[in-house]
Amino acid sequence: MALQCGIVGLPNVGKSTLFNCLSNAKAQAANFPFCTIEPNVGVITVPDRRLVRLTEIDKPRRVVPTTIEIVDIAGLVKGASQGEGLGNKFLANIRNTHAIIHVLRCFENDNITHVDGTIDPVRDKGIIDTELQLKDLETIENRLGKTQKQAAVGGDKAARRQVELLLQYKTALEQGRSARTVMLEKEDRRLVADLNLLTDKPVLYVCNVDEASAVTGNAHTEAVRTAIADEQAEMLVVAAASEAEIAELENYDERQMFLEAMGLEESGVERLIKAAYKLLDLETFFTTGADESRAWTYRKGAKAPQAAGIIHTDFERGFIRAEVIKYDDYVTLGSEKACRDAGRIGVEGKEYVVQDGDIMHFLFNV
Protein backbone atom coordinates (compact mmCIF):
# COMPACT_ATOMS: atom_id res chain seq x y z
CA MET A 1 0.00 0.00 0.00
CA ALA A 2 1.31 3.45 -0.90
CA LEU A 3 1.89 5.94 1.91
CA GLN A 4 -1.13 8.20 2.27
CA CYS A 5 -2.06 11.48 3.94
CA GLY A 6 -5.74 11.86 4.75
CA ILE A 7 -7.38 15.30 4.59
CA VAL A 8 -9.88 15.66 7.44
CA GLY A 9 -12.00 18.43 8.91
CA LEU A 10 -15.56 19.49 9.62
CA PRO A 11 -17.90 19.95 6.64
CA ASN A 12 -17.45 23.16 4.61
CA VAL A 13 -13.95 24.05 5.80
CA GLY A 14 -12.38 23.78 2.33
CA LYS A 15 -11.12 20.17 2.29
CA SER A 16 -12.42 19.28 -1.15
CA THR A 17 -11.39 22.64 -2.62
CA LEU A 18 -7.88 22.01 -1.34
CA PHE A 19 -7.92 18.44 -2.62
CA ASN A 20 -8.98 19.63 -6.07
CA CYS A 21 -6.00 21.97 -6.12
CA LEU A 22 -3.70 19.11 -5.21
CA SER A 23 -4.96 16.52 -7.61
CA ASN A 24 -6.55 15.98 -10.98
CA ALA A 25 -9.03 13.71 -9.23
CA LYS A 26 -11.82 16.24 -8.75
CA ALA A 27 -13.83 15.84 -5.57
CA GLN A 28 -17.27 17.44 -5.52
CA ALA A 29 -17.06 20.83 -3.80
CA ALA A 30 -20.41 22.20 -2.73
CA ASN A 31 -21.95 24.37 -0.02
CA PHE A 32 -23.51 21.59 2.04
CA PRO A 33 -22.24 18.89 4.41
CA PHE A 34 -21.27 15.38 3.26
CA CYS A 35 -20.77 16.26 -0.41
CA THR A 36 -17.87 13.80 -0.33
CA ILE A 37 -19.06 10.36 0.78
CA GLU A 38 -16.43 8.01 -0.64
CA PRO A 39 -12.81 8.95 0.02
CA ASN A 40 -11.18 10.41 -3.09
CA VAL A 41 -7.59 9.41 -3.65
CA GLY A 42 -5.20 11.60 -5.60
CA VAL A 43 -1.65 10.71 -6.62
CA ILE A 44 0.30 13.93 -6.13
CA THR A 45 3.61 14.79 -7.77
CA VAL A 46 6.10 16.10 -5.20
CA PRO A 47 7.78 19.30 -6.49
CA ASP A 48 11.57 19.09 -6.26
CA ARG A 49 13.84 21.67 -7.85
CA ARG A 50 16.79 19.32 -7.49
CA LEU A 51 15.20 16.98 -10.05
CA VAL A 52 14.67 19.93 -12.38
CA ARG A 53 18.36 20.83 -12.07
CA LEU A 54 19.46 17.26 -12.77
CA THR A 55 17.36 17.16 -15.94
CA GLU A 56 18.96 20.40 -17.08
CA ILE A 57 22.39 18.82 -16.66
CA ASP A 58 21.75 15.34 -18.11
CA LYS A 59 18.94 16.13 -20.59
CA PRO A 60 17.46 12.63 -20.16
CA ARG A 61 14.88 11.04 -22.44
CA ARG A 62 12.54 10.56 -19.48
CA VAL A 63 11.91 12.35 -16.18
CA VAL A 64 10.06 10.64 -13.32
CA PRO A 65 9.23 12.67 -10.18
CA THR A 66 8.26 11.05 -6.90
CA THR A 67 4.65 10.98 -5.67
CA ILE A 68 2.52 10.59 -2.56
CA GLU A 69 -1.18 9.81 -2.15
CA ILE A 70 -3.67 12.28 -0.68
CA VAL A 71 -7.09 11.05 0.45
CA ASP A 72 -10.05 13.42 0.80
CA ILE A 73 -12.14 12.05 3.67
CA ALA A 74 -15.70 13.28 4.14
CA GLY A 75 -16.36 15.78 6.93
CA LEU A 76 -16.66 14.56 10.50
CA VAL A 77 -19.33 15.79 12.92
CA LYS A 78 -19.99 15.55 16.64
CA GLY A 79 -20.83 11.97 17.58
CA ALA A 80 -18.72 10.40 14.82
CA SER A 81 -17.14 8.02 17.34
CA GLN A 82 -20.65 6.73 18.06
CA GLY A 83 -21.50 6.40 14.38
CA GLU A 84 -23.14 9.79 13.80
CA GLY A 85 -22.94 11.22 10.27
CA LEU A 86 -21.48 7.98 8.85
CA GLY A 87 -18.84 8.38 11.53
CA ASN A 88 -17.67 4.76 11.66
CA LYS A 89 -16.96 4.77 7.95
CA PHE A 90 -15.08 8.07 8.14
CA LEU A 91 -13.00 6.93 11.10
CA ALA A 92 -12.11 3.70 9.28
CA ASN A 93 -10.92 5.76 6.32
CA ILE A 94 -8.68 7.81 8.63
CA ARG A 95 -7.29 4.64 10.22
CA ASN A 96 -6.10 3.47 6.79
CA THR A 97 -3.95 6.58 6.27
CA HIS A 98 -0.44 7.13 7.61
CA ALA A 99 -0.71 10.83 8.49
CA ILE A 100 -3.42 13.47 8.84
CA ILE A 101 -3.84 16.86 7.19
CA HIS A 102 -6.40 18.61 9.41
CA VAL A 103 -8.05 21.54 7.61
CA LEU A 104 -9.42 24.31 9.82
CA ARG A 105 -11.65 27.12 8.61
CA CYS A 106 -9.98 30.44 9.43
CA PHE A 107 -11.96 32.74 7.12
CA GLU A 108 -15.26 34.59 7.35
CA ASN A 109 -17.77 34.23 4.50
CA ASP A 110 -21.53 34.58 5.01
CA ASN A 111 -22.16 32.74 1.75
CA ILE A 112 -20.55 29.53 3.00
CA THR A 113 -22.42 28.02 5.92
CA HIS A 114 -20.68 26.51 8.94
CA VAL A 115 -22.24 23.49 10.61
CA ASP A 116 -22.02 25.23 14.01
CA GLY A 117 -23.02 28.68 12.75
CA THR A 118 -19.88 30.59 13.75
CA ILE A 119 -16.19 30.59 12.84
CA ASP A 120 -14.01 29.16 15.60
CA PRO A 121 -11.17 26.92 14.37
CA VAL A 122 -10.03 26.01 17.88
CA ARG A 123 -13.54 24.75 18.70
CA ASP A 124 -13.63 22.87 15.38
CA LYS A 125 -10.26 21.28 16.14
CA GLY A 126 -11.57 20.22 19.53
CA ILE A 127 -14.62 18.54 17.99
CA ILE A 128 -12.55 16.32 15.74
CA ASP A 129 -9.89 15.72 18.38
CA THR A 130 -12.58 14.54 20.80
CA GLU A 131 -14.11 12.12 18.30
CA LEU A 132 -10.75 10.62 17.41
CA GLN A 133 -9.72 10.44 21.07
CA LEU A 134 -12.97 8.68 22.02
CA LYS A 135 -12.40 6.09 19.32
CA ASP A 136 -8.81 5.59 20.51
CA LEU A 137 -10.02 5.24 24.09
CA GLU A 138 -12.37 2.50 22.93
CA THR A 139 -9.45 0.76 21.20
CA ILE A 140 -7.28 1.04 24.34
CA GLU A 141 -9.98 -0.29 26.67
CA ASN A 142 -10.71 -3.24 24.39
CA ARG A 143 -7.02 -4.17 24.32
CA LEU A 144 -6.36 -3.48 28.00
CA GLY A 145 -8.58 -6.22 29.41
CA LYS A 146 -7.05 -8.89 27.20
CA THR A 147 -3.46 -7.76 27.85
CA GLN A 148 -3.96 -7.56 31.62
CA LYS A 149 -5.08 -11.21 31.61
CA GLN A 150 -1.98 -12.22 29.62
CA ALA A 151 0.27 -10.34 32.04
CA ALA A 152 -1.37 -11.90 35.11
CA VAL A 153 -1.66 -15.50 33.93
CA GLY A 154 1.55 -16.04 32.02
CA GLY A 155 3.80 -13.54 33.72
CA ASP A 156 4.67 -12.29 30.25
CA LYS A 157 7.20 -9.45 30.60
CA ALA A 158 6.19 -7.89 27.25
CA ALA A 159 2.51 -8.06 28.22
CA ARG A 160 3.23 -6.33 31.54
CA ARG A 161 5.04 -3.55 29.72
CA GLN A 162 2.17 -3.27 27.24
CA VAL A 163 -0.26 -2.79 30.12
CA GLU A 164 1.87 0.07 31.44
CA LEU A 165 1.94 1.71 28.03
CA LEU A 166 -1.79 1.23 27.49
CA LEU A 167 -2.47 2.88 30.84
CA GLN A 168 -0.28 5.86 29.81
CA TYR A 169 -2.34 6.26 26.66
CA LYS A 170 -5.59 5.84 28.59
CA THR A 171 -4.65 8.58 31.06
CA ALA A 172 -3.72 11.00 28.28
CA LEU A 173 -6.91 10.35 26.31
CA GLU A 174 -9.10 10.70 29.38
CA GLN A 175 -7.45 14.09 29.98
CA GLY A 176 -8.37 15.18 26.44
CA ARG A 177 -4.84 14.80 25.08
CA SER A 178 -4.05 12.97 21.86
CA ALA A 179 -1.94 9.80 21.87
CA ARG A 180 0.88 11.58 20.02
CA THR A 181 1.54 13.64 23.18
CA VAL A 182 2.70 10.44 24.95
CA MET A 183 6.46 10.23 24.39
CA LEU A 184 7.66 6.63 24.05
CA GLU A 185 11.05 5.04 23.43
CA LYS A 186 11.47 3.23 20.11
CA GLU A 187 11.27 -0.22 21.72
CA ASP A 188 8.08 0.66 23.61
CA ARG A 189 6.55 2.08 20.44
CA ARG A 190 7.07 -1.28 18.72
CA LEU A 191 5.08 -3.00 21.48
CA VAL A 192 1.95 -0.91 20.76
CA ALA A 193 2.39 -0.18 17.05
CA ASP A 194 -0.41 -2.55 16.03
CA LEU A 195 -2.95 -0.38 17.90
CA ASN A 196 -2.79 2.07 14.96
CA LEU A 197 -4.25 4.83 17.13
CA LEU A 198 -5.93 7.66 15.22
CA THR A 199 -4.49 10.41 17.42
CA ASP A 200 -0.99 8.93 17.30
CA LYS A 201 -0.69 9.66 13.59
CA PRO A 202 1.48 12.66 12.66
CA VAL A 203 -0.67 15.71 11.92
CA LEU A 204 -0.36 18.91 9.92
CA TYR A 205 -2.89 21.64 10.67
CA VAL A 206 -3.81 23.63 7.56
CA CYS A 207 -5.45 26.96 8.33
CA ASN A 208 -7.67 27.86 5.36
CA VAL A 209 -7.75 31.67 5.16
CA ASP A 210 -8.94 34.37 2.77
CA GLU A 211 -6.51 35.87 0.25
CA ALA A 212 -5.76 38.91 2.41
CA SER A 213 -4.49 36.61 5.20
CA ALA A 214 -2.44 34.25 3.02
CA VAL A 215 0.92 35.74 4.01
CA THR A 216 0.55 36.98 7.57
CA GLY A 217 -2.40 34.91 8.81
CA ASN A 218 -5.08 36.40 11.07
CA ALA A 219 -6.53 36.22 14.57
CA HIS A 220 -7.96 32.76 13.86
CA THR A 221 -4.60 31.32 12.76
CA GLU A 222 -2.89 32.78 15.83
CA ALA A 223 -5.51 31.11 18.03
CA VAL A 224 -4.75 27.78 16.33
CA ARG A 225 -1.00 28.29 16.77
CA THR A 226 -1.52 28.81 20.49
CA ALA A 227 -3.85 25.81 20.76
CA ILE A 228 -1.34 23.37 19.21
CA ALA A 229 1.74 24.67 21.04
CA ASP A 230 2.03 21.55 23.21
CA GLU A 231 1.39 19.07 20.39
CA GLN A 232 3.89 17.30 18.17
CA ALA A 233 2.34 19.00 15.13
CA GLU A 234 3.03 21.47 12.33
CA MET A 235 0.85 24.29 10.99
CA LEU A 236 0.49 25.81 7.52
CA VAL A 237 -1.53 28.83 6.35
CA VAL A 238 -3.16 28.41 2.91
CA ALA A 239 -5.83 30.37 1.01
CA ALA A 240 -7.61 27.45 -0.69
CA ALA A 241 -9.95 29.62 -2.81
CA SER A 242 -6.99 31.56 -4.20
CA GLU A 243 -5.09 28.32 -4.77
CA ALA A 244 -8.04 27.08 -6.83
CA GLU A 245 -7.75 30.16 -9.04
CA ILE A 246 -4.00 29.62 -9.42
CA ALA A 247 -4.56 25.96 -10.34
CA GLU A 248 -6.78 27.01 -13.25
CA LEU A 249 -3.97 29.05 -14.83
CA GLU A 250 -2.12 26.95 -17.38
CA ASN A 251 0.78 29.35 -17.93
CA TYR A 252 3.65 29.15 -15.41
CA ASP A 253 4.44 32.87 -15.68
CA GLU A 254 0.81 33.78 -15.00
CA ARG A 255 0.82 31.60 -11.89
CA GLN A 256 4.02 33.25 -10.67
CA MET A 257 2.54 36.73 -11.25
CA PHE A 258 -0.53 35.72 -9.23
CA LEU A 259 1.68 34.51 -6.38
CA GLU A 260 3.81 37.66 -6.43
CA ALA A 261 0.66 39.77 -6.27
CA MET A 262 -0.28 37.83 -3.12
CA GLY A 263 3.23 38.31 -1.69
CA LEU A 264 4.13 34.61 -1.90
CA GLU A 265 7.26 32.97 -3.31
CA GLU A 266 5.63 29.58 -3.88
CA SER A 267 2.06 28.35 -3.88
CA GLY A 268 0.36 27.03 -0.79
CA VAL A 269 -0.23 23.78 -2.66
CA GLU A 270 3.51 23.34 -3.24
CA ARG A 271 4.23 24.08 0.42
CA LEU A 272 1.49 21.66 1.47
CA ILE A 273 2.80 18.81 -0.68
CA LYS A 274 6.31 19.29 0.69
CA ALA A 275 4.97 19.42 4.24
CA ALA A 276 2.92 16.24 3.68
CA TYR A 277 6.01 14.47 2.33
CA LYS A 278 7.95 15.48 5.42
CA LEU A 279 5.02 14.52 7.65
CA LEU A 280 5.26 10.96 6.36
CA ASP A 281 8.97 10.97 7.31
CA LEU A 282 9.97 10.63 3.66
CA GLU A 283 13.11 11.72 1.84
CA THR A 284 14.36 11.46 -1.75
CA PHE A 285 17.33 9.92 -3.50
CA PHE A 286 17.98 10.21 -7.23
CA THR A 287 19.17 8.18 -10.18
CA THR A 288 20.14 10.16 -13.25
CA GLY A 289 21.72 9.79 -16.68
CA ALA A 290 21.03 10.08 -20.40
CA ASP A 291 18.10 7.63 -20.29
CA GLU A 292 16.28 8.84 -17.20
CA SER A 293 16.40 11.25 -14.27
CA ARG A 294 14.23 9.92 -11.46
CA ALA A 295 13.35 10.75 -7.86
CA TRP A 296 12.82 7.82 -5.48
CA THR A 297 10.98 7.99 -2.17
CA TYR A 298 12.35 6.24 0.92
CA ARG A 299 11.65 6.35 4.64
CA LYS A 300 14.14 8.49 6.54
CA GLY A 301 16.85 6.33 8.09
CA ALA A 302 16.80 3.65 5.37
CA LYS A 303 20.08 1.89 4.60
CA ALA A 304 21.53 1.42 1.13
CA PRO A 305 20.13 -2.11 0.50
CA GLN A 306 16.62 -0.97 1.44
CA ALA A 307 16.90 1.96 -0.97
CA ALA A 308 18.12 -0.42 -3.67
CA GLY A 309 15.06 -2.61 -3.04
CA ILE A 310 12.77 0.32 -3.84
CA ILE A 311 14.07 0.21 -7.41
CA HIS A 312 13.89 -3.60 -7.66
CA THR A 313 13.76 -6.42 -5.10
CA ASP A 314 16.71 -8.11 -6.87
CA PHE A 315 18.84 -5.03 -6.12
CA GLU A 316 18.31 -5.52 -2.40
CA ARG A 317 18.63 -9.30 -2.46
CA GLY A 318 21.93 -9.24 -4.33
CA PHE A 319 23.27 -5.91 -2.98
CA ILE A 320 27.05 -5.55 -3.21
CA ARG A 321 27.69 -1.85 -2.78
CA ALA A 322 26.37 1.60 -3.67
CA GLU A 323 28.15 4.40 -5.47
CA VAL A 324 26.99 7.71 -4.01
CA ILE A 325 27.40 11.24 -5.32
CA LYS A 326 26.28 14.17 -3.22
CA TYR A 327 23.83 16.42 -5.04
CA ASP A 328 25.88 19.58 -4.54
CA ASP A 329 28.96 17.87 -6.01
CA TYR A 330 27.00 16.68 -9.04
CA VAL A 331 25.60 20.15 -9.72
CA THR A 332 28.95 21.86 -9.17
CA LEU A 333 31.01 19.46 -11.31
CA GLY A 334 28.32 18.89 -13.92
CA SER A 335 28.42 15.15 -14.63
CA GLU A 336 29.04 11.69 -13.18
CA LYS A 337 32.35 11.47 -15.09
CA ALA A 338 33.55 14.77 -13.65
CA CYS A 339 32.63 13.58 -10.13
CA ARG A 340 34.49 10.32 -10.74
CA ASP A 341 37.57 12.12 -12.06
CA ALA A 342 37.52 14.43 -9.03
CA GLY A 343 37.20 11.52 -6.60
CA ARG A 344 33.78 12.71 -5.43
CA ILE A 345 32.02 9.33 -5.70
CA GLY A 346 31.70 7.48 -2.40
CA VAL A 347 31.64 3.67 -2.30
CA GLU A 348 29.25 2.58 0.45
CA GLY A 349 28.29 -0.77 1.95
CA LYS A 350 25.23 -2.33 3.57
CA GLU A 351 25.31 -0.12 6.66
CA TYR A 352 25.29 3.20 4.80
CA VAL A 353 22.31 5.36 5.82
CA VAL A 354 20.94 7.09 2.73
CA GLN A 355 20.92 10.90 2.90
CA ASP A 356 18.30 13.17 1.36
CA GLY A 357 19.44 14.21 -2.12
CA ASP A 358 21.94 11.39 -2.66
CA ILE A 359 22.51 10.40 -6.29
CA MET A 360 22.96 6.63 -6.24
CA HIS A 361 24.10 3.75 -8.43
CA PHE A 362 23.71 0.22 -7.06
CA LEU A 363 25.91 -2.77 -7.83
CA PHE A 364 24.29 -6.15 -7.23
CA ASN A 365 24.57 -9.84 -8.12
CA VAL A 366 21.78 -12.44 -8.12
ChimeraX attribute file (.defattr): number of C-alpha atoms within 10 A of each C-alpha:
attribute: neighborCount
match mode: 1-to-1
recipient: residues
	/A:1	5
	/A:2	10
	/A:3	15
	/A:4	22
	/A:5	29
	/A:6	25
	/A:7	28
	/A:8	26
	/A:9	27
	/A:10	26
	/A:11	24
	/A:12	23
	/A:13	30
	/A:14	24
	/A:15	28
	/A:16	27
	/A:17	20
	/A:18	26
	/A:19	26
	/A:20	22
	/A:21	22
	/A:22	23
	/A:23	20
	/A:24	12
	/A:25	14
	/A:26	15
	/A:27	23
	/A:28	14
	/A:29	18
	/A:30	15
	/A:31	14
	/A:32	13
	/A:33	20
	/A:34	20
	/A:35	16
	/A:36	19
	/A:37	16
	/A:38	15
	/A:39	18
	/A:40	21
	/A:41	20
	/A:42	21
	/A:43	17
	/A:44	17
	/A:45	17
	/A:46	19
	/A:47	16
	/A:48	14
	/A:49	9
	/A:50	15
	/A:51	24
	/A:52	13
	/A:53	13
	/A:54	24
	/A:55	20
	/A:56	13
	/A:57	17
	/A:58	17
	/A:59	16
	/A:60	16
	/A:61	11
	/A:62	13
	/A:63	16
	/A:64	13
	/A:65	18
	/A:66	18
	/A:67	19
	/A:68	19
	/A:69	19
	/A:70	26
	/A:71	25
	/A:72	27
	/A:73	25
	/A:74	29
	/A:75	25
	/A:76	25
	/A:77	23
	/A:78	16
	/A:79	17
	/A:80	23
	/A:81	24
	/A:82	13
	/A:83	14
	/A:84	13
	/A:85	18
	/A:86	18
	/A:87	20
	/A:88	17
	/A:89	19
	/A:90	21
	/A:91	21
	/A:92	11
	/A:93	17
	/A:94	25
	/A:95	18
	/A:96	16
	/A:97	21
	/A:98	19
	/A:99	26
	/A:100	27
	/A:101	26
	/A:102	21
	/A:103	27
	/A:104	29
	/A:105	26
	/A:106	28
	/A:107	23
	/A:108	15
	/A:109	10
	/A:110	9
	/A:111	7
	/A:112	12
	/A:113	17
	/A:114	20
	/A:115	15
	/A:116	12
	/A:117	8
	/A:118	11
	/A:119	19
	/A:120	18
	/A:121	23
	/A:122	19
	/A:123	15
	/A:124	21
	/A:125	20
	/A:126	13
	/A:127	19
	/A:128	22
	/A:129	17
	/A:130	21
	/A:131	22
	/A:132	25
	/A:133	26
	/A:134	22
	/A:135	20
	/A:136	24
	/A:137	21
	/A:138	14
	/A:139	17
	/A:140	20
	/A:141	14
	/A:142	11
	/A:143	15
	/A:144	20
	/A:145	11
	/A:146	12
	/A:147	19
	/A:148	17
	/A:149	15
	/A:150	17
	/A:151	17
	/A:152	12
	/A:153	8
	/A:154	10
	/A:155	11
	/A:156	15
	/A:157	11
	/A:158	14
	/A:159	20
	/A:160	18
	/A:161	16
	/A:162	21
	/A:163	22
	/A:164	14
	/A:165	20
	/A:166	22
	/A:167	15
	/A:168	15
	/A:169	24
	/A:170	23
	/A:171	15
	/A:172	18
	/A:173	23
	/A:174	12
	/A:175	10
	/A:176	14
	/A:177	19
	/A:178	25
	/A:179	23
	/A:180	19
	/A:181	16
	/A:182	16
	/A:183	12
	/A:184	12
	/A:185	7
	/A:186	8
	/A:187	8
	/A:188	14
	/A:189	13
	/A:190	10
	/A:191	14
	/A:192	15
	/A:193	10
	/A:194	8
	/A:195	13
	/A:196	15
	/A:197	21
	/A:198	27
	/A:199	24
	/A:200	22
	/A:201	21
	/A:202	19
	/A:203	24
	/A:204	22
	/A:205	22
	/A:206	27
	/A:207	29
	/A:208	27
	/A:209	26
	/A:210	20
	/A:211	16
	/A:212	14
	/A:213	18
	/A:214	20
	/A:215	15
	/A:216	11
	/A:217	21
	/A:218	17
	/A:219	12
	/A:220	20
	/A:221	25
	/A:222	13
	/A:223	14
	/A:224	21
	/A:225	17
	/A:226	10
	/A:227	15
	/A:228	15
	/A:229	10
	/A:230	10
	/A:231	14
	/A:232	15
	/A:233	15
	/A:234	16
	/A:235	19
	/A:236	18
	/A:237	24
	/A:238	26
	/A:239	25
	/A:240	27
	/A:241	17
	/A:242	20
	/A:243	22
	/A:244	17
	/A:245	12
	/A:246	21
	/A:247	17
	/A:248	10
	/A:249	13
	/A:250	9
	/A:251	10
	/A:252	10
	/A:253	10
	/A:254	12
	/A:255	19
	/A:256	17
	/A:257	14
	/A:258	18
	/A:259	18
	/A:260	13
	/A:261	10
	/A:262	16
	/A:263	13
	/A:264	14
	/A:265	11
	/A:266	12
	/A:267	20
	/A:268	24
	/A:269	22
	/A:270	15
	/A:271	16
	/A:272	21
	/A:273	21
	/A:274	16
	/A:275	17
	/A:276	25
	/A:277	22
	/A:278	13
	/A:279	20
	/A:280	20
	/A:281	14
	/A:282	19
	/A:283	20
	/A:284	23
	/A:285	22
	/A:286	23
	/A:287	19
	/A:288	23
	/A:289	17
	/A:290	12
	/A:291	12
	/A:292	16
	/A:293	23
	/A:294	21
	/A:295	23
	/A:296	19
	/A:297	20
	/A:298	20
	/A:299	15
	/A:300	16
	/A:301	15
	/A:302	17
	/A:303	17
	/A:304	25
	/A:305	25
	/A:306	21
	/A:307	24
	/A:308	26
	/A:309	16
	/A:310	14
	/A:311	14
	/A:312	11
	/A:313	14
	/A:314	14
	/A:315	21
	/A:316	22
	/A:317	15
	/A:318	16
	/A:319	21
	/A:320	17
	/A:321	20
	/A:322	23
	/A:323	16
	/A:324	22
	/A:325	22
	/A:326	18
	/A:327	19
	/A:328	13
	/A:329	17
	/A:330	21
	/A:331	16
	/A:332	10
	/A:333	15
	/A:334	15
	/A:335	17
	/A:336	19
	/A:337	13
	/A:338	15
	/A:339	19
	/A:340	14
	/A:341	11
	/A:342	11
	/A:343	10
	/A:344	17
	/A:345	21
	/A:346	14
	/A:347	14
	/A:348	16
	/A:349	15
	/A:350	14
	/A:351	11
	/A:352	15
	/A:353	16
	/A:354	24
	/A:355	18
	/A:356	17
	/A:357	18
	/A:358	19
	/A:359	26
	/A:360	23
	/A:361	16
	/A:362	22
	/A:363	14
	/A:364	16
	/A:365	10
	/A:366	9
